[in-house]
């Protein structure tokens, strides 16, 4: 089953604070499937991002702040293994605050501009826009299996707050013991005779 991919507040050992990116937030987070331009990337890489650490602990492999997703080099490598060149992974100028000390390892801004019309509103508890996810036992995330075939990391353009991952990408993240993320399993459906029917997994 594919999963909804979330930044986990329970595994955060620090955070990255985007400075001055408000103008590009619609292009970075609520992405419409169009890549950032060279000028936008150049402007972004020239900004200084601040990082905050919890008692000197390393930053998590995934951290989200102000609608921006930041990833470690370990996570960047895994994503590139599955979908090389598919997403924009932009190095950031990361410094401590207020000491302006460089963070010792690379970090990146992740722009997921691969989209698929996959969310089935009648079979999901996802709320559009700035809504929240009911992540309890009754939560439902229903996806159209035929819309996501061959994808590993994507968004639905109508529900841009919530990226999705394939089973294979999720397992690679877990096997490499990456931290700072959690996954909510999704249910798969296929349209048969105009009606979405649950996909039964073979055992």
N, C-alpha and C positions, 0 to 999 in steps of 0.2 A: 504494500500500500504506500502511495506517496504521502508526504507529510507537509503540514504547514510549518514553516521555519520561523522561530521566534528567538529574540535575544532574551536570555534568562537573567533576571535580576538576582537570582539566588546564587549565581556563580560568578558574579562580577567582583573582581579584585581591583578594579579601577575603571576609569571611563575616559572618553575622548570628547572634548567640547568643541564643536565646529564654530569657528569665529568668522563672521561676515559672509556666511553662505546663504543667508536668507533669500537673496535674489535668485539663487539657482535651485532652491528646494523643489519647486515644481518640476524641474528637469531631472533632478537627481532621484527623488523618492517617488513622486507620482508620475513615473516615467511612462511615456506613451509609445514606447517601442522605437524611439528615434535616439540615436547615439548622440552624446555630447560632441560639440564641434571642437576643433583644435583651439580656437580662441577661448572657449569656455574651460577647457582643460588647463590651458596655460594660466588663465586667471585663477583657477582653483588651486593649482600647485604652488602658486605664489603666496597663498594665504598661510598664516601660521595657525596650527591647531594646538590647543592646550590639552595636556593629559593630566589626570589625577590618579594617584596610586594609593592602594590600601596597604599601609605599612610596608611599602617597598615591594609588594607582590607584583609579579608580571601582569601586564594587561591581558584580559581574556582574548581568545582567538576571534570572538565576535562581540562587538559592542555597538549599541545603537543610541544615538542622541540627536534630538531635534530633527527626527525623520531621516537621519543619515546613518548608513551602515558602514562600519569600519571593520577591517579584517586583518589578521596577522599574515605573515608570509607563509606560514604553514597552511593556513586555510586557502590562501591564494593559489598555492601549488596544487592543492587537491581539486579546486574548481577548474583550474586550467587543464588538469589531467583529463577531466571528463568533457569539458566543452572549451577547447583551446580557442582563444580569440573571440569567443561568443559574447562575453561581457566586458564592460569597461572597468578595469581595476587600476586606479590612479594613485600613485605614491603621494603621500601627504607630508608636509613639513611639520613634524610633531615635536613640541617643546614643552618642558615642564613650566608650571606657573606657580610662583612668580619668578623663579630662578632662570627661566629661559634655557634650561639644559636640554639638549637633544635626547630623545628617547633612543636607547642603544640598538634597537633592531627595527627593521622597516615595518611600517603599517600603511594600509591602503584604504581608499574610499571605494566601495563596491557599488557600481551602477548596474542594476539588473534591467536591461532593456529588452529582454526576450519575453514576449507576452503570448498568452493563449487564452482564448475565450472558453474557460473550462469550468468555472464555478456554476453549479446548478442551484439557483436561488431557492427552489422548492425543496431542496434536499440539504440545506446548509443553515448554520446559525451565524454565519459571517454577516456582519453589518457593514454597509458601505461607508465610505468617507472616514470620519474620525470616530467611528463606533468602536465597540469592544467585542472581544470574543468570549462567549460563554464556554469556558474551558472545563466545566464540570462533566459529569458522566452523561448528561443529556445533550452535550454539544454535538453538532453534526457539521461536517465539512464534506459536501458531496461534489465530486469532480467527474467530468465527462472523459472517460478513458481514451476515446478516439481523438480528443483535442490535445492530449499531452504525450502521445506516443513519440518516443525518441528524445524527449526533453529531460534535463536533469535539474535545471534551476530556472524558475520562471515566475511571472506574476500574471494575474488576471487583470486586464486594463480597467475593469469596473470595480475591482477590489484591491487597489494597489498597496494597501497597508500590509498585506500578507503574502510574502514570497512562499513558493512551494519547492520541495526537493523530491527527487526520485528516491526509490529505495536504495539504489546503488550509491548515490552521493551521500545520503544519510549514513549508511553503514560505513563508508570510508571515513567520514568525520568521527564517528564513534570509535572505530578501530584505532584511529590515530589519537584518541583521547583528547580531542579538542574540547575546550571549555568555553562557557559563556553563552550556551544555546540550549534550546529545548525543541522538541518536535511533537506536534499534535497529529495523530494519524488521520487520514482522510478515507472516506468511502468512495468506491469507484462505481460508476453507472455507465450504461450504454443505451443509446436511444434505439428502441425496437418498436416499429410501427407507430412512431410519433410519441412514444412514452418512454421515459427513462426507467430502466430496470437495473437492479443491483447486479454487479458482476460477481460471480461466484468464483473464488480462487480455487485452483486445482491443488489437491493435497499430494 
